[in-house]
Structure formats: C-alpha cells, structure tokens
Amino acid sequence: VAESDGFKSFVRDLNTKLVYDEPSRKGSSDLFKAFLADPNRYDFITTYESNAIGAAEKNPELAVIYPMPTAVAEQSVVLLSGGDWLTPEQKAGGQEFLRFLAEADSLKDGVKSRFRPANPSGEANLTGAINALKGQGFQQTYSGVELPPYEAINDAAYNWRKQVQPTAPWVRS
C-alpha cells in the first residue's frame, strides 16, 4: 500500500494541509518537550500515555483523548536461546535479565515512569494515577488495536519522506 499511487497522492495532499515546526520534524520526544515548554503553542499533540500522565499531573487544564481505537505499542523483550554464536554465559545472562524484569521492584520502577505493566498486580499498577486523572479523560480500559508490522510502518514513513519534503511556507519555527 505504501508504494501505491493512491498512498503517494494521499501523503502529498495531506502535506498541503499540515503546519510543521522543528520539534515535530525531530520526533515524538522533541514534540512532547516543546509542548511542555509552551502548551499554548499546539491545539493537540499525540504522545505516549506515560508522557500524558506526567503532564496532566502538573497541568489540570490538560485534557486527554483516547482515539477509538487506540494504537497500542507494547514493549517486549526477546531472549535468544538458539544459535551456536551464543555462549552458555550469554544464555544464562539473558535468563537472569528476564527474571529481573519480572521482579516486583522492576515492575514498580516501570510504574514510577508511568508505564502500564502487562500484568498489573500489587503495587505494580497505574490504577491510582489513572483514577486520579479520570476527570481529564484518562481511562483504565480502552479499545486498543495493535500497530501494523514494523515493515509496513517503515515503508509508509519512507514514502512519506520520499514523497513529501516540507518546505518554507509549511514550516513554522
């Protein structure tokens, strides 16, 4: 789809309607930092829930909207256990790292950074933080959808950059 004439036409047309600024061109972290520095500069931004929780705790005027469906970016860890290039020590180290990530203290550290654990339990959950921010739009549950495969997103991003070169009238600094 990313290689189709229809997609290329879509991104070129979409580009004529967008206003860019430097932080948005640099990525999600820079965009979020620019938003925090001057929230009035933007009508809205998209960001990770963990970022939004921290910002909402400091700014009671901030409203959060979960799109229907919400894109879910689950972070995972993969342990390579096969292959003759791995030493027994490397395999044991990988197993130990997985055990470390599953420990209660590690899960609590993730929650301190406002990440939802895959399997909330005990103190490793965001229930209190999300309930406290319910009035700003935060939700315990939402309709989620998995992101397309990395290759599809990468192809779409490549074609966006290839087809669309934001220039002077569309770039705001």
Secondary structure, 3 states (H helix, E strand, C coil): CCCCHHHHHHHHHHHCCCCEEHHHHHCHHHHHHHHHHCHHHCCCCCCCHHHHHHHHHHCCCCCCCCCCCEEECCCCCCCCCCCCCCCHHHHHHHHHHHHHHHCHHHHHHHHHCCCCCCCCECCECCHHHHHHCHHHCCCCCCCEEECCCHHHHHHHHHHHHHHCCCCHHHEEC
